[in-house]
Amino acid sequence: QVGTGANILTAGFAIGGSGTSGQQSVLVRASGPALTAFNVAGVLADPQLQMFNSSSVAIPGDLNDGWAGDSAIVNTASAVGAFAWKDSKSHDAALNLTLAAAPYTAQVSGQSGDTGVALVEVYDATPAGTYTSSSPRLVNLSSRVNVGTGGNALIAGFVIKGTTSVTVLIRASGPALTQFGVGGVLPDPVLLLRDGAGNAVASNSSWGGDPVISSVANAVAFQWKDTGSHDSALLVTLPPGSYTANVSGANNDTGVGLVEVYEIQ
């Protein structure tokens, strides 16, 4: 649910990986009207997509508020397996980018202050047959929104490709966000991981100061300082496939939440 001000949709991602160098091609999309193909109601009518670097500075030229049926966007979306946008005149937004190894943020807001349901996607668009072990890759995904109930829970999907299993750290921050001055946080986030078939893989409703979680997170993420907080986390090794990390309130509570997925090497 994309709101205004601090309640717009913010998605972070990082490009890199140990032993990698160079740049990576990515496709970033902000779907609003396109979601009506899946019978989603109350969509964000006119999403604006803007990219920011690790210093929170807007990347010049990386702003889009209407994809206008761009053939390059169509071709890239087809190559990465994204669902097709059928209306070339829709106000969905997208960017084809070539980015150096670093963290980035994609912000989705209403072009005219409008609100509604939107989906932000980040795809590895490395051309088929060109990937090597030294090619940069997506190693982190995160999203912060105002978490509601039912269909307005926070859902982060991710895909592991290749032939080997990958260990990932998944976190759902609510109370931990107060250290950054965030108000109205989700007080008791529950984290549920599902596979592509919808089966529950793992869940957590309070991290309990787990020393393993703390040690791994300290190497890749901001620190959770309160070991008694109700923030939730999972450290799991997953085979290739598609997954969703679902964040909701333990007692149907609502508030600002952050979901993060990290590749752990």
VEXKEVO-957554 format. One record per atom (N, C-alpha, C): x, y, z. Coordinates in steps of 0.001 Angstrom, whole numbers, plus 524288, in hexadecimal, padded with zeros to 5 digits. Example, Ala and Ser with C-alpha at 12.3 -4.5 7.8 and 13.67 -1.06 7.14 Angstrom:
2
833867E9C681E788300C7EE6C81E78833907F31C81E78832327F73681BA8835667FBDC81BE4832648001E81EBE
# end
This chain:
265
803597FB648000080000800008000080380804D1800008039C8079B7FBB2806F180C2F7FB33803FC810F87FD0C806388139F800E0803E281863802DB806E381D1F800FD8070A8211A80437809E8825DC802F080DF1826F0807298117982A938061A8157382BF6809F3818D48275180B628191E826228107281C55821C78124C819F081C80811088151281C6D80F29812678178080E1681254816058084D815F7818378053681691816487FFE481939810F48001A8199280E517FBA981BFF809247FB5E821DA809C77FA4D82504807C77FDDC82AAE808317FD5282D07802BD7FD0382FCD8019D7F8CB832587FC8B7F8108382E7FD5B7F76283B3C7FAC27FA9F840E57FB107FA268430B7F6097F7D9847667F67C7F51084A097F1D67F32F84FDA7F2F57F2C1852F47EED97F2EA858A17EF727F28D85AB97EBDB7EE5485E877EDE67EB778613D7EAF97E75D866CE7EA067E93A868C57E54F7E87A86E217E4247EA1986F1B7DE597EA2D871757DC907EE7A872EB7D7197EF00878CC7D6897EF4C87A9E7D3177F2A1880367D2347F351882C67D0807EE36887177D30F7ECDA88A057D1977E836887B47D37F7E31B883D97D70C7E364881737D9067DEA0883777DE7A7DD5B882D47E0167D87F884697E54B7D6D98813E7E6DA7D20A881467EBFB7D0E687E747EDDB7CC5B879097EFC87CDB18759E7EFF67C9CB8705C7F1FE7CA6986C4C7EDC37C94A867867EEE57CAF3863457EB347CA2085E987EDF17C7A685C117EB3D7C4188573A7ED347C1C8852A97EB8D7C53984F3C7EF3A7C65684A967EE097C97B845D17F09B7C6FC841667EE1F7C7CA83C5C7F0587C658839687F1797CB62837B17F6567CC07834967F7DA7D09782F3B7F9957CEA282B177F7557D0E0825C87F8A97CF35822657FA307D3DE81ED47FDCD7D2DC81AEA7FF627D6B5815927FE927D444812EC7FA727D5D680DCE7F9207D3A48096F7FB597D701805CF7FDF77D4768010C7FFB97D6FC7FC7D7FDDA7D3B67FB3B800A97CF6E7F6F77FEFD7CC007F78D7F9617CA077FC6A7F7997C92F7FD417F24A7C7237FB407EE197CAD47FAB07EF647CFD77F8F57EB827D3A67F3307EA2C7D3167F03F7ED677D03C7EAB57EC2B7CF7B7E9FF7E7237CC597EE1F7E57A7C9867EDDF7E0807C6AB7ED697DBE37CA657EED87DCCB7CF627EE7E7D8B57D35F7EA007D9C97D7237E65D7DD217D56C7E1B57DE7A7D8837E3027E13A7DD997E7677E4097DDA77E8CD7E72C7E2347E5B77EC3F7E1F97E30E7ED7F7E6367DFE37F23E7E66C7E2EA7F6A87E9147E14B7FB6A7E81E7E38F7FFE47EABE7E949800C57E9777EAC37FFEE7E4847F048800647E3077F1FA806157E2DD7F714806E47E3357F96480C0C7E2937F8E980D807DCD07F5EE8118B7DBAB7F477812B27D6497F903814B07D2F87FC94817847D55B800BB81A087D254805DC819DB7D55980859815327D5A580D29814B97D8B0811C08179D7D63D814B981A407D98B8199E81CBA7D7F381E1C819B17DA5B821EE8183B7D7248266C8152A7D8DF82B4D8187B7D89682E23818D67DCEE832FD81BD37DCF783735818D07DFDB83C068190F7DDC78406E816377DFF28440B819DB7E2F38463A817BE7E73D849E281AAC7EA7684EBB817617EB8385341819FA7EC0B858148172A7ED39858A28166D7F31885D25814517F4C485DF6813047FA4C85E34817D07FDCE85EE281C787FB7585EEA821577FE7485999823FE7FE6285596821277FC98850338231A7FC3F84FB8827AF7F88085340827DF7F4AB8530B82BEB7F0A385067829A17EBCD84CA582C6F7E9A9849DC82A957E50784DB4829DF7E08584D49825717DDD1850A98245B7D95D84E7F827537D4A78518E82AE57D26E84F9782E177CE1784D8C82AB67C999848F382C117C7C7846A98294F7C35D843BD8245E7C4C48446B822807C99C841DC81DA37CB2983CC181ECA7CDFD83926821207CB11833E98225E7CCEA83023820F77C89182BF681E277C9E68282A81CBB7C5F2822BA81CFF7C84881F1481F627C56B819A881F977C73B815DF81DD57C308817D481AB47BF6281486818777BB54817EB815C57B75181762810A67B6CB81B1180DB47B39081A1480E497ADB68156180FF17AC3A81410811477A6D08150680CD67A2F281477808067A4B78150B803937A12E81A84802C479F1781E74804AE7A1E0823F38045A7A02F825617FEBC79EA58272B7FE02799CD8285C7F8C4797DB82CE67F64379AC8830AD7F96E79C85835147F74D79F7D833367F5147A4B682F787F7C47A72D82D327F5D37AC1282A4C7F0B57AB0D827527F0817A6DF824737EBBE7A573828317E7337A4B482C627E8107A1CE8301C7E3E17A0A0832F07E1FB7A584834967E5A87A8D48374A7E41E7AD9F833A67E1277B14682EDB7E3117B1D582B0F7E07C7B53D82A0E7DAE97B36F829AD7DA267AE50828D97D4E57AC3C82D8E7D16C7AD528324D7D39B7ACD18370C7D0887AD95837BA7CEBD7B336836057D1F47B6F9836C87D0917BC7F832237CD9D7BEC882DFC7CCFF7BBB1829837CA027BD8F8258E7CD207C0A1825917D24A7C005821B77D58C7C2B481C6F7D5137C001818337D5D47C2F0813117D5977C07E8127A7DA327BCB580F8F7D95E7B88580F267DD497B46280B897E1BC7B5EC80D327E66C7B492809C17EAF67B4EB806ED7EB597AFAC801D47EAF87AFBD7FEE27EA837AAE17FD287EFBF7A8947FCF77F3D37ABD57FB2D7F8EB7A9FF7FFDB7FC907A950801477FD8D7A471805E5800CF7A35E805118067F7A4F280038807FD7A5FD7FF1C80D637A7847FE3F80DF97AD5E7FF0C809D57B0487FE2D80A157B5F28023980D987B8888011680F217BD55804B6812767C03F8084580F5A7C3E5808E380A4A7C2E580CE9807507C5AC81240809937C42E81621808CF7C78F81B4280B367C6AD81F898071B7C6D3823AE807E77C3C1827F0804147C38982CFB806AD7C1C18315D8044F7C35183683806317C1C983A108019D7C08383CBB801E77BC0C841097FE617BAC484610801107BC6D8491A7FE917BFDD84DB68012A7C20E8528C7FDBD7C1AF85711800437C16E85C147FDA07C1FF85ECC8001F7C6A485F9D7FD117CAC8861567FF3E7CFC78664D7FCA37D1B88699B7FFC87D43D86E587FDCA7D6B886CE87FB2F7DBE1870887F8017DDEE86FAC7F55E7E2F286F127F96A7E74586A887F96B7E9CB8694A7FD377EDEB863AE7FC527EF9A8620A7FEB47F3F185C887FE867F5698596F802DC7F2B78547D801CD7F1AB85111805917EF1884BA9805647F1988489D809857F09A84341809BE7F28783FA280B5C7EE1B83B58808867ED918373D809EA7E9DF8328F80BD87ED05830B9810817EBC682C30812AB7EE7E82792813087EAC882315811277ECAA81E4C811427E99281A468149D7EC7481863818997E9C98147881C0E7EC0B8106C81D5E7E7E480C3781FCA7E97380848821837E5C380A0C8267A7E30E809A5826A97DDEA80B6982B2C7DAE7808DC830387DCC3803EE82FE87DE4880112834957DFF47FF4A8341F7E59B80255831377E8BB800E1830677EE297FCA882C5A7EED57FB8D829577EAA77F79F825387EB047F9CC820A97EE297F65581D5C7F01E7F7D4818E57F3587F545813F87F13A7F72C80F6B7F2FB7F4EA80A797F14F7F8DE8061F7F1697F740801877EFB47FA8D7FCE07EFD57FE4E7FCEC7EB358033A7FBD67EC42807307FB9E7E81B80AFD7F7317E93A80DB97F5A87E522811AF7F18D7E576816C07F3A97E33A81B077F3287E61F820257F49D7E410823447EFA17E342825FD7EF537DEC6829037EAAB7DD6982E7C7EC457DBAF832547E9187DD1C837B57E9DD7DB5C8399C7E4B37D92083B237E4B17D42683CD67DFEF7D17C842867E0537CFC8845617DC137D07E84A877DB7E7CE22849B77DAD27C84484B847DEA57C54784AB57DE7F7BFA284FBE7DD3E7BCAB853727DA967BF448582D7D8E37BC9A856A67D58C7B7E7858717D6DC7B332856D87D3E97AE958581C7CE1E7AF0B854AA7CAE17AD358556D7C5327AD6585A8D7C3B87AAB885D697C03B7AD43862477BE487AB06867087C1917AC298665E7C60B7AEDE86AD17C97A7AFF486C807C9627B5AB869657C6CD7B90786AA47C6D27BEA186F667C3787BFCD872EF7C57F7C321877777C28E7C4F6877BE7C3047CAE487B4E7C0247CD4287BCD7C0457D2F887DA07C5967D4F787FD17C8D07D181881947CDFC7D31B87D9E7D2437D1DA879227D0C77CFAE875197D4A67CE67872587D6727D363871947DB867D41286E957DD5F7D89C8690A7DB2F7D86E866A87DAA77DCEE861617D8847DD4A85E667DB557E19B859577DA877E1C78562B7DCA17E600857287D97E7EAF2858CF7DC167EF2585A247D9547F3FE856C27DB127F8978536A7DEEE7F7BC850117E0CD7FBFC84B257E33C7F9B0846C97E2617FC67841D97E4CA7FAFD83F227E6727FFFE83CD97EB1680009839F67ECCB804A4835777F04E802FE831947F0AD8065282D2B7F4208053682ABC7F5F880A488296A7FB0580A6B826F37FD5080F08821BE7FFB280D7D81D9A7FE2B81043818658005280F47815648008D81464810CA802DF8142680D36802C98188780A307FDA58183680B567FA0081BB0809277F4BE81B75803937F4B681D917FFF97F2B081A537FA927F24881BFE7F9227ECAB81D3C7F4417EB5C81C817F25C7E61781D907F0547E3A9818867EF9B7DE7A818967ED787DBC58140B7F0CA7DCA380F3B7EE437DEAA80B0E7F0FF7DF9D806297F4E47E403806667F4EF7E6F180AAC7F8A77EB4580B477FD337E9F280EDC7FE2F7E4DC80FA0802F67E33B812548079B7E47A80EC880C4C7E440810D6811087E54B80DC8812FB7E02080B878136C7DFDE80655815147DB16803B4819D27DC458005581E1B7D9988015E822DA7DA2C7FE3F823FF7D4F97FB99823E57D4FB7F66C825217D03D7F38682ABB7D0647F19782D3E7CBE67F15A832857CB9E7EF31833587C6547ECA4837047C62A7E903838147C16C7E60B83DD77C0157E67E83EFC7BB317E7B8844527B9297E7B2844FE7B5F97E2BA848C77B77F7DF89849BC7B4A87DAAD84EDB7B1A17DB1C8500F7AEB67D70D854CC7AB8E7D71B853987A5F07D881857937A3257DA55856FF79D917DB768585A79C237E11185A0979FED7E43985B9779EB87E997858517A1C97ED7B857EE79FCC7F22A854FD7A2677F646857DF7A7477F82D854E77AAFC7FA3E8570C7AFEE7FC20855007B0E7801A6858767B2AC80514856D87B42480A58855447B9DD80A53850AC7BAFA80C8184EBC7C05580CAE84D277C1C68123884DFA7C6AD8137C84C017C8F3818548474F7CC4B816E7842E57CB308196783E1B7CE268187483C7F7D0AF81D9B83B9C7D5C781D8183A227D8878224A8351E7DBAF82175832067DC068259482D627DF50825B482DFB7E31582A4282F377E7EF82905830287EBE982D0D82B487EF2482DF982A077EFD7832EF825F37F36A83499828247F6DC838E5828647F4C383DC282A987F7BE84216830257F9B1841078334C7F6C283E10838B97F84E83D0F8391A7FD60839FD834E67FEDA83745835098039883412834D080896837508335C8081583C458330080CC883F888385280F588405383C9080C5683FC8841CF80E9C84063843058128C83C1483FF28126D837D1840AA816298338C83C9481A81833C1839BB81AC783824835D481EDD838C7830BC81DD5835F082FDC818ED8344482B088178A8318D8269D816FB83588822558199D834A181DDE819408381E819C9815808361481644813D483976811EB81079837DB8139A80B45835AB817A6808E083811819B1803F8835F78160F7FF6483726816987FB3B8341B813C67F65C83517816027F3FC83A1B812F87F39283E53815387F22184365816D47EC6E843EC8144C7E8F484105815537E35E841C98150C7E08083C8A819037E1488391F818CD7DEDC833ED819987D8F58341C8166B7D62A83119817007D0888305E8190C7CFA282AD981D0B7CC5882A5E81F7D7CB418255481E4B7C5AB823B881BFB7C50681F1C81AA07BFE581D1181CFE7BF4C817A2820247BB34816E2822987BA27811DA81FAE7B5B980F2281E187B6B880A3C81B6D7B2C58071481E787B1BF8021281DF07ACF3800088205B7ABC27FB0981CA67AD207F69C81E587AC1A7F1C281B417AD987ED3C816087AAEB7ECE3815727A6747EF8A810787A3A17EF8D80CDA7A5717F3EE80EC37A9307F71680B9F7AB2D7FB6280C537A8438007A80FEB7A47580094810D27A1778055B8141B7A4908093C812B67A44780E37815C07A6DD8124281B077A41E812D881F3A7A72181299824847A4FF81318826AA7A5DD81896825D37AA8181AB7827B97ABD681FEE824DF7B0B7821C0824F57B19C826E08227B7B64D828FF825297B7F182E068245A7BCE482F778267D7BEE783456823217C3708362C822397C3AD83B4A81F0B7C7E483D6D822017CB3884165826E87C9E48426882A3A7CD10845D382FB17CABA845B3833877CDE78447B838C27CBBF843A983B7E7CA37848B6839D27CC5D84D2083BCE7CABA85239841957CB908531F843F07CF418504C849847D04F8511084D097CBEA84F4684B3C7C8B084BA684E3F7C439849BB853CE7C5E98483B857DE7C3B384ABA85D3D7C565849B485F0C7C4418442885D037C01B841C885E847BEE183C6085C437C2F8838AA8573D7C4398396E854C77C84F83645857C17CD70836ED859087CEBD83BBB85BCA7D39A83CDC861137D3CF83A2C863F97CF8B83A70869317CF5E8381D868F77CFE583231865657CD0C82FC9864EA7CD4282A128630F7D2A78285B85F367D4C382B2385D087D9D9829AF861087DE3482A3F864567DDEE82E2C8682E7E20C82F0486BE77E29D82A6986C727DE7C8274386FFA7DEB5822C586D647E11581DF38681E7E12A81DCE8657D7E2E481901861347E6F4819DA85F627E7A381EB385AC17EAD981F9A85B887EE7782447857CB7F21B82509858037F567829A9856D67F22382E82858D97F3CA832EA858977F0AE837B38535E7F15183A788513A7ECF083C3E84CCC7ED0383FC484EFC7ED3A8455184DED7F1698481C8506D7F24C84D2784D7F7EFEF851C68486A7EEFF8512C8453A7ECF9855748444D7E723854AE846EB7E3F2857D4846697DE448573E841087DC4D858EB83E057DF9885B83838CD7DE0685D33834807E01E859B6835F27E27985550832027E4CC851E282EDC7E09884F1882A847E23884CCA827297DE93849EA828377DE9E8440C82CC57E0A48428282E5B7E01783D0B82F377DA4683BF182EB57D8C2836F782F077D33883594833207D24A8315F8356F7CD95831638398A7CC6382D96839EB7C68682CA583BCA7C52C8280283CC67BFBB8268B842047BF5D823CA8450F7BB6782512849E17BA26822468490F7B4B18200D8485D7B46481ADB846E57AF748186584A1B7AE898137C84AF07A9918123A84D867A80F80D5F849597A5E2809BA848EC7A83A8051C844967A7108019B846887A5207FC50843F67A13C7FA188454079F877F4C8843377A3817F0D28451E7A3417EBF18431C7A6D97E7EF83D2E7A6847E78C83ABB7AB087E6C9835147AB477E66E833297B0AF7E7CC82E0F7B1637E7E382BB07B6647E949829727B6147EECB829BD7BA7F7F18A8281F7BABB7F702825787BFEF7F821822407C0037FC3D8200D7C4E57FE29820E07C53A804058228F7C9CE805C0823057CAFD80B4D81E737CE8080CB381AFB7CC858100B816307CF518116A816A37D18C816E98159D7D69A8176C815F97D94081C76810A17DB7581DE680ECC7DA0B82292809C47DBFB8247780A1F7DCBB82A58806397DF3682C958061D7E009832328043D7DB338350D806B27D9FC839748055C7D54083C617FFB47D53D83E297FDAB7D9CE83F5E7F84C7DA3B841437F51E7DDDB83DCB7F61A7DD63838A17F3947E0CC834D57F4E47E682835BD7F94F7E77D8386F7FB0E7ECCE839167FD6B7EEC1833F97FDCA7F3DF833777FFB67F64A82EAE803F97FA3B82FFF806CB7FBE082BFD80AEB7FFB482CCC80F3F7FF11828CA813208025D8291D81771802568255E81AFC7FDA08265E81C037FAB48223381F767F6258229A8235C7F60381E258279D7F35E81F0C82BC17F2C181B2B82D007ECF881A9D82D057EB04815D082EA87E5A4814D6833C17E5CE811CE837687E25F8133783C907E228810A683DF37DC8980F688404B7DBB280ADC842407D69680953847EC7D741807B484B897D46F80A3C851187D4D38092B853457CF95807788566D7CF8E80367859847CAF88021D85E107CAA8805E685ECB7C61480855863147C54080C0C867017C1958099C86BDC7C35D8093186FEF7C018806BE8735E7BD8E80AD9
# end
